Amino acid sequence: MDFSLLPQIAIQCLLGASAIVFTELVRDAYHIAGHYWQPLKRGHNLHHKAYRPDLTITSLEMYQKAQLNNDVPEAIAMLGAAAILAACTQVSVLWIGCLYSLVFLIPAVARSQGLLLQTDVTHKPGDLIELPKPWIVNRTYHWRHHFDDQNAYYCGHFTIVDKLLGTSLALKGKTVAITGASGALGQALIAELSKHGAKVVALTTSDRAFAEGIEVLHWQIGAEEELRSRLQKVDIFILNHGVNVYGDRTPAAIQTSYEVNTFSTWRLAELFLETVTESSHKALKELWINTSEAEVNPALSPLYELSKRALGDLITLRRLDAPCIIRKLVLGPFKSQLNPYGVMSASGVAWAIVALAKRDFRDIIVTINPITYILFPIKEFFQSLYFRLFSK
């Protein structure tokens, strides 16, 4: 074998892959236009009317109309754009984009004429089995576009466009419950989530007053079970409460740190995960947990670090079999009651959390420490791999 050809082969493979990605971007652009540009709206509305929540078709006639008026033109747009790219650049390998487009066009034409009844992968009927994937569109991810929010989750195969636009997660109309709601970050998250149309439920152990329109539930550490009925109707649960005993290392401080930061959070997490009982819950419900930058970096508070690291490890383990998405909030020092010396503002941290969640970051890192952005993903990958190999 002539190894001198390997770089050239690699370049050709990269160009071929780029042609496919380009074609998918055209597909996503067409899809978005179908929601906002009147000439395409009618055809795309037929597509949405063709499916029930279990992804069975409403009628064969509606399904064929949707294929003819939406899927076929979409595939033609993909084919045309790919052909223009290949012709203008005169790079032969880019014609792969045209071949890729035909994989969509031919079945769409056949379905529109009743010659093919089998639907594509993202529209197969039945219960949702997988969780939404972060980079590739699966049935659960696309189901959300049909039955969660039609102005989000636009992507057809790669989720690149949704990540860029911040449409990988819709918050409008979602019920979001937050513990630690009376703290600086809790208050900031309430304000930020409300801006995005979420219905916020403030869970607090204090008597602090909240803005008008915010549902407030009082609870106590150790009495988590009392929240079970309310959590049944919560879409996103943000576990944000905590305690910092600073330099105290007495037995009482140890007990308090682990009970509040680790075990209470763990009990609430499990309580919420037990509410994921329906097929649609895999697409709609999420658990966000503030595990802190203390997972990988010193916090100058030994018991805070130990209790948060224990929580972080448990959540990494639980993610392996979780029935819904679990996001970790890995936050650096922000000014709050727990850390009056924090350098970031709570409102800025809340904005970043929501912005990254809407781009489907599963590990939401917000810190001024660049080392955390390197250490945490490495730590999380290898720890998750270790747990996967040596537990079941």
VENKAFEN-V559827 format. One record per run of one state. SS is the DSSP state (helix for helix, strand for strand, loop for the rest). FROM is the first residue (numbers start at 0). TO is the last residue. Records with the same first field share a line. If there is no record, write none. Layout:
SS=FROM-TO / FROM-TO
//
This chain:
loop=0-1 / 36-36 / 49-49 / 51-55 / 57-58 / 89-90 / 112-119 / 123-134 / 136-137 / 147-156 / 158-158 / 165-173 / 179-182 / 195-197 / 204-213 / 218-222 / 231-234 / 239-249 / 273-279 / 284-284 / 290-291 / 295-300 / 319-323 / 331-332 / 334-342 / 344-344 / 357-361 / 366-368 / 390-391
helix=2-35 / 37-48 / 59-88 / 91-111 / 120-122 / 138-146 / 159-164 / 183-194 / 223-230 / 250-272 / 280-283 / 292-294 / 301-318 / 345-356 / 369-389
strand=50-50 / 56-56 / 135-135 / 157-157 / 174-178 / 198-203 / 214-217 / 235-238 / 285-289 / 324-330 / 333-333 / 343-343 / 362-365
//
